[in-house]
């Protein structure tokens, strides 16, 4: 039998015919019917698997959800060392002993000791002594410390050690700084600083604008306090004069020796009797006197009077105050 051969392409994957004994036959058959695919898969409310295909057909694949299981709600070990499990369906299961018996008592470190050779000993709680080994090394050479610090004439820091050795730590003194040598304030209020190295710094204006003062103050004819400022402005501070008061226009003693005060507003006040009762003693005065003057005692006998040289009218201010009070003013 002749071997078949494939024709139509050097690549057999693209061959279209097969030749067997000189007869040709198509390599590929006719297209088959269109297949269907799974369009959707779902589990319905009763737990059954429902498959929907691409041609619209539906297949119920049966029950796929098992009965509700039970879970562990609580677990614990009781006094006997048993594990007790409580399930969600209310059932209780003793899972058996889960606690072993007591172990052998351990031993700890009761104290430590360092012997003369530098070895560390651990004294255990059972009384045994465990030698851990040497924990101290050989003594090292004597160290040195800083005995003193100084700065030499070149500004270098010199360190002197306890073994008398010295070390130059380098330059530690900075260049000389500069300070203010003088300060001046110009006519425009600019502050200028002159430094010790000769440089001049303009700090800027340090004088604020000129203020204004009171050049004059007075009360005008309307009783208002008026201020005149140095910049020429005038300010009326308001009324500062009170109403006009009243004064004593005249005083007189009537025939009954009562003091009558007449005020500038026309009001008259009777201040009462100003003559005392007749005295029982023998009082005598000078041969002459000045009309309107007050008499005073002359000496300590109580029997002589003299002219005081003071007129009664000069006491009007005192009488004014007393009469004003007596009149209820």
Secondary structure, 3 states (H helix, E strand, C coil): CCCCEEECCCCHHHCCEEEECCEEEECCCCCCCCCCCEEEEEECCCCEEEEEECCCCEEEEEECCCCCCCCEEEEEECCCCEEEEEECCCCEEEEEECCCCCCCCCCCEEEEEECCCCEEEEEECCCCEEEEEECCCCCCCCCCCEEEEEECCCCEEEEEECCCCEEEEEECCCCCCCCEEEEEECCCCEEEEEECCCCEEEEEECCCCCCCCEEEEEECCCCEEEEEECCCCEEEEEECCCCCCCCEEEEEECCCCEEEEEECCCCEEEEEECCCCCCCCCCECCCCCCCCEEEEECCCCCCEEEEEEEEHHHHHHHHHHHHHHHCCC
